[in-house]
């Protein structure tokens, strides 16, 4: 398999975590978003969306959208599972994952932040305030959902799709100096995840294109 991704992309980070949790080998193909490589013709031939990640399977199919990619990996390589066996558990894990992937991330990804600055002429301070506001709101919702948490991770005693989404969001929140106080359950889950080698191996600093 091949993974087109960017070391700082939280969506790419999610997929890297899933691949490492499942012990799946892949070729790392960097697309530098900050330099605009996603807009180059070579990448346009890979995906019309112009976004990362893109997973190219062994039989040359190209999959987009991190959540769809992770569920594909879970269906084709079911061990260890990233979704619970029961329907209620799967619904809860997907809901937690979507707090990050659907509520926080779309408002704060790179192209949105660039639009705020370049097109709407927002100052750097205003951009950062925007970012921190939506991260804080989303993580408070995540914390509230963890009130019914049982186990070490977001759902139970093994990592799930929810943890694949949460950990990259915490990394980005720290990079933007977001307020992470008052989130004891959420941060305990993050700390538990980061004790696992799969999460360590997937983090941005471990990527071949990581910048000093």
N, C-alpha and C positions, 0 to 999 in steps of 0.2 A: 504494500500500500504506500501511497504518497500523500503527504499532508502539506498543502499550500497554506502557510500561516505567517503570522507576525508575532514576535516574542511578547509584545505588550498587549496584544489583542486578547481581551478577556474571553471572547467567544472561542478563539483558537486554543487558549489555555484550557478551557473546559474539555475540548476534544482530546488534547494531549493527556489530561488527567485520566479520561476514560480509557485511552489506549494503554497507558501505563498500568492502570488498575487491572486490565485484562491481559497484560503481558504481551501485547501485540507489537511486533516490529513495524516500523514505517520509515520511509525516507522523508527527511525534513527539508521542505522547499520554502525558503523565506521570501516573503513579499513585503517590502518595507512600506508600510502605509504612510508614514510621515514624509517619505520622499516621493509619494505618488506612484509607486510602482504598480499599484492596483489599476491605474488608468492607462497603462501601457498596452499596446496591441498584443503583446505576447500573452498577457494575463487575460485580456478580453477574449482570446481564443479558448481559454480554459473555462471561463464562466461569464455569462452576460451580466450577472449581478455586480461584478466588480468588487466583491467582498471576500474576506476570509472568515472562517476557514473553508477550504475545499478539500474533500477527501477523495482521492482517486483509488478505486478498489483494484484488486489484483486482476480483475477482468475488464479494467479500463473504464468502468462507470465512474462518473464524477458526481459527488453528492455535495450539496450546499446546505447551509443553515445548521448551526452547531447542535441544536436540540434534535433535529432529524437525524443528523450523523450519529449522535450518541445512541439514540434509540435503535438505529440500524445496527450499530456495533453490538448492542445488547441482544438483539434478536439473532444475529448471525454468530455471535460468540457469547453464549449465555452464561458462561462462568468466568468470574463471579458476577452474579446479577446486579444490575444497577437500579432495578425497580423491584419492589416487593412482590411476593407471590399472590397477595390478596388484592382485590379490586379497590377496597377503601385505602389500603396502604399505597397503592400506585397513584390514586387520585391525590392523596396528601403530598407525596413526593413531587408529583408534577406541579402541584399548586405552589409548593415552596420554591421549586426551580423557576417557575414563571414569575414569582415576585422579583427575582433578579433579572431573568431574561426578557420579560415583557413589561415590567414596571420601572425598573431602574435603568437598565442598559440602553434601551432605545433613546432615552433622553440625554444620555451622556457619552455616546460613542464619539469617535474622533471627528466624523464628518459633521455631526451636530455642533460640536464645540467650535469647529472651524467656521461653520455658518454663523454662529453667534458673533464671532470676532470679525470675520472678513466681510460678511454681508450686512449684519445688523449693527456692526461697529461697537459691540460690547467691549468694555475694558477687560483687562486680564483679571482684575478683582471681581468684576461682575460675572465673568465666565466661571471663575472658581466658586463664587457664591451659588450660582446656578447648580453646578456639579454637586457641591456639598449638600445642598438642600434636598435634592432628589435621592441621593444616596442615603442620607439620614432618614428620610421618610420611609424609604423602602426597607432599610434594615430594621427600623423600629417595628414594621409590620412583620418581618421575618421573626424577630424576637418574640412578638406576641404569639405567633403560630407555634413557636417552640415551647410554649407553656404546657402543651400536651406531649412534649417530647419524652420518649422512653429510650434509654440507651445512650451510647457514647457519641453518636453522630446525629445528623438532623432527623433521621428516622431509624431507630434501632442501633444495633452494634456493628453494622458494616456500612461502608460508604455507599451512597446512592447518587442518582442524578442530581439531587438537590445539593449535595456537597460539591459535586463537579462545578456547579454554578456559583455557590457561595464563596468558595476559596478565591477564585480570580477577582470577585467583586471586592473582597476585603483587601487584596493586594492593591487594587486600583484606589480604593478608599484611602489607604495609607499613603499612597503616592501623592494624592491630592490633599493630604492633611485633613481628612474628614474627622468629625467628632464621632468616636466609637465608644464613648462612655455610656454606661447604663445598658449595655447589651451583653450581660454575663453569659447567657445560654449560647448566644450566637458566637461569641469569641471563644467559649470553651469548645464548641464544635470545631471552629477553625483551628485551634491549637491541637486538637486530637487528630484532625486530618493531616496537619503538617508534621506529625510524628511518623507518618507513613512514607515509605520510600517512593511510592508512586507519585505522591503530591510533590515531594522534593524534586524528583526527576523532571516533572512537568513545569516547574516554576520558571518565570522569565529568565532569571539569572543562569539557569542551566541550559538555555537554548544556544545553539551555535551562532545565531545572529544577535545575541544580547550585546548591548552597548555598555561600555564602562561608565 
